Amino acid sequence: MGGLGQLRQPERKAGHRDPDMFIFRAMLMALLAAVPVSMTAQTAAPAPPTVSSTVRPALSQVAQTLNGIDTRRWKAPNPVRDEVQGDIASIQRDMSGTLAGLLQQSDAAPASVPAAFAVYRNVDALYDTLLRVVETAELAAPENEEAQLESALKSLEGARGSLGDTIQSGSQTQQAELIRLRTAIQAAAAAQHAAVKTTVVNDGPAAPAPATHHKRTTATTAKKPATTTPPPTAPTSKPAPGSSSPQ
């Protein structure tokens, strides 16, 4: 079909028991906070609609309607009737081939948003092709065939809208769950970090600090400068009285 495409889709160190138990309990409490409140509430809640349950009734109506169409009775030129017949054959091939495979994949993974979106894209293209057939039927088909085609188109349109709502709801639920789990992991990591940081480990009396030996600095005696004694001077002899100095 022209508008339809096929989609494929640290090594743990030995520690003390008390800090380890505190960390384990903190992580367990954080992870339990991310789990739904109770299994009873989950069991009581109605199961969300699956992709198949959403679109198969409309697809069955489309298939039944197309099987009862006879384009040879339409009041239109041969090229127009051939084009309509080609669109009808393309829709039928897709519903029994590509779309059937996509529905099987979505049934195998009911919580998969990508698998559901692949079905949505195919149904959307299927709707566009059927719309062309209906628009031509309004001008050329017998009244009963026109009414059947319009009813099948409205049914397919409703299924397409419901499937879009289901995909949006599923994606929002997964996003909320992802945020909740990420918050729980961060809280557990913060609790572990706080426990490691604040825990005091008592391994017995502290070892005495090694003695520090200080070297005594001896004061050096300053040497006094040597004193030099001047040599004795020879006494000056005075002349005897009465003696005259030599001429």
C-alpha positions in Angstrom: 0.0 0.0 0.0 1.4 3.4 -1.0 1.1 5.0 2.5 1.8 1.9 4.5 5.4 0.9 5.5 6.6 -2.2 7.3 8.2 -1.6 10.7 10.6 -3.9 12.4 11.3 -2.9 15.3 33.6 -2.9 43.2 35.2 -5.5 44.8 33.7 -5.4 48.3 36.2 -4.7 51.1 35.9 -6.4 54.5 34.3 -4.0 56.9 32.4 -3.9 60.1 28.9 -5.3 60.4 27.1 -2.3 61.8 27.9 0.2 58.9 27.1 -2.5 56.3 23.7 -3.3 57.9 22.8 0.4 58.1 23.6 0.9 54.4 21.7 -2.3 53.4 18.6 -1.1 55.3 18.8 2.4 53.9 19.0 1.0 50.3 16.2 -1.5 51.0 13.9 1.2 52.4 14.5 3.5 49.4 13.8 0.7 46.9 10.6 -0.3 48.7 9.4 3.3 48.5 9.5 3.0 44.7 7.3 -0.1 44.6 3.5 0.3 44.4 1.7 0.5 47.7 0.4 -3.1 47.8 -0.1 -6.1 45.6 -3.8 -6.2 46.6 -4.3 -2.8 45.0 -2.6 -4.0 41.8 -4.8 -7.1 41.6 -8.0 -5.1 42.2 -7.2 -2.5 39.5 -8.6 -3.4 36.0 -6.0 -4.5 33.5 -5.3 -1.8 30.8 -6.6 -2.5 27.3 -4.2 -4.2 25.0 -3.4 -3.1 21.5 -5.3 -6.1 20.0 -8.4 -5.6 22.1 -8.4 -1.9 21.0 -8.1 -2.3 17.2 -9.2 -5.8 16.3 -13.0 -5.1 16.4 -12.6 -2.2 14.0 -10.2 -4.2 11.7 -12.7 -7.0 11.6 -15.5 -4.6 10.5 -13.2 -3.1 7.8 -12.3 -6.5 6.5 -16.0 -7.7 6.4 -17.1 -4.4 4.6 -14.4 -4.6 2.0 -15.2 -8.2 1.2 -18.8 -7.1 0.3 -17.8 -4.2 -2.0 -18.2 -4.7 -5.8 -16.6 -1.7 -7.5 -18.0 -3.0 -10.9 -21.4 -1.5 -9.9 -19.9 1.9 -9.1 -20.9 4.7 -11.5 -17.4 5.9 -12.2 -14.9 5.6 -15.1 -12.8 2.5 -15.3 -9.5 4.2 -14.1 -11.3 5.5 -11.0 -12.8 2.1 -10.2 -9.4 0.5 -10.8 -7.8 2.9 -8.4 -10.4 2.1 -5.7 -10.0 -1.6 -6.3 -6.2 -1.2 -5.9 -6.7 0.6 -2.6 -9.0 -2.1 -1.3 -6.6 -4.9 -2.3 -3.7 -3.0 -0.6 -5.7 -2.6 2.7 -6.6 -6.3 2.7 -2.9 -7.3 2.1 -1.7 -5.1 4.9 -4.3 -6.4 7.4 -3.4 -10.0 6.7 0.4 -9.3 6.4 2.2 -6.4 7.9 -0.4 -5.3 10.5 -1.0 -8.9 11.6 2.7 -9.3 12.4 2.8 -6.0 14.3 -0.2 -7.0 16.4 1.5 -10.3 17.3 4.6 -8.4 18.4 2.5 -6.0 20.5 0.7 -9.0 22.1 4.0 -10.6 23.0 5.2 -7.3 24.7 2.0 -5.7 26.0 3.9 -3.1 28.1 6.1 -2.0 25.1 5.3 1.5 23.9 7.4 1.2 20.7 5.5 -2.0 19.7 2.2 -0.3 20.3 3.3 2.8 18.4 4.3 0.7 15.4 0.7 -0.6 15.2 -0.6 3.0 15.6 1.5 4.2 12.6 0.2 1.3 10.4 -3.4 1.9 11.5 -3.1 5.6 10.8 -1.8 4.9 7.2 -4.6 2.3 6.8 -7.2 5.0 7.8 -5.8 7.4 5.1 -6.2 4.8 2.4 -9.7 3.8 3.5 -10.7 7.4 3.5 -9.8 7.7 -0.2 -12.1 4.8 -0.9 -14.9 6.3 1.1 -14.6 9.7 -0.6 -14.9 8.0 -4.0 -17.8 5.9 -2.7 -19.8 9.0 -1.8 -19.8 9.9 -5.5 -20.0 6.6 -7.3 -21.0 3.7 -5.0 -24.5 2.4 -4.3 -26.1 3.8 -1.1 -25.7 0.6 0.9 -22.0 0.2 0.1 -21.4 3.9 0.9 -23.1 3.5 4.3 -21.1 0.4 5.1 -17.8 2.0 4.2 -18.5 5.1 6.2 -19.4 3.0 9.2 -16.2 1.0 8.9 -14.2 4.3 8.6 -15.7 5.7 11.8 -15.0 2.5 13.7 -11.4 2.5 12.5 -11.1 6.2 13.5 -12.3 5.5 17.0 -9.9 2.6 17.4 -7.1 4.8 16.2 -7.9 7.4 18.8 -8.2 4.9 21.6 -4.9 3.4 20.7 -3.3 6.8 20.8 -4.7 7.4 24.3 -3.4 4.0 25.4 0.1 4.7 24.1 0.2 8.1 25.8 -1.0 6.7 29.1 1.6 3.9 28.9 4.4 6.2 28.2 3.5 8.5 31.1 3.3 5.5 33.4 6.7 4.3 32.3 8.2 7.8 32.7 6.8 8.1 36.2 8.2 4.7 37.2 11.6 5.6 35.8 11.7 8.9 37.8 10.6 7.0 40.9 13.3 4.4 40.5 16.0 7.0 39.8 15.0 8.9 42.9 15.2 5.7 45.0 18.6 4.9 43.7 19.9 8.4 44.4 18.4 8.3 47.9 20.1 5.0 48.6 23.4 6.3 47.2 23.2 9.4 49.4 22.4 7.2 52.5 25.4 5.0 51.8 27.6 8.0 51.4 26.4 9.6 54.7 26.9 6.3 56.5 30.4 5.8 55.3 31.2 9.5 56.1 29.8 9.5 59.7 30.6 6.0 61.0 33.4 5.9 63.6 35.2 2.5 63.7 36.7 1.5 67.1 39.6 -0.8 66.5 41.0 -0.6 70.0 43.3 1.8 71.9 45.2 4.2 69.8 48.9 3.4 69.4 51.2 5.8 71.2 52.7 8.5 69.1 56.3 8.0 68.3 58.6 10.0 70.6 60.2 13.0 69.0 63.8 13.6 69.9 64.9 17.1 69.8 68.6 17.9 69.5 69.9 20.3 72.0 71.7 23.2 70.5 74.9 23.9 72.5 75.7 27.5 72.9 79.1 28.1 71.5 81.3 30.3 73.6 82.5 33.3 71.8 86.2 33.6 71.7 87.5 36.8 73.3 90.0 38.6 71.1 93.6 38.1 72.3 95.1 41.2 74.1 98.6 42.1 73.0 100.9 43.6 75.7 103.2 46.3 74.3 107.0 45.6 74.8 108.6 47.4 77.8 110.4 50.6 76.8 114.1 51.1 77.8 114.6 53.7 80.6 116.2 56.9 79.4 119.6 57.5 81.2 120.0 61.0 82.6 123.6 62.6 82.6 125.3 62.8 85.9 125.3 66.2 87.5 128.4 68.2 86.8 129.2 66.3 83.7 129.0 68.2 80.5 127.7 66.9 77.4 130.3 66.2 74.7 130.9 68.9 72.4 
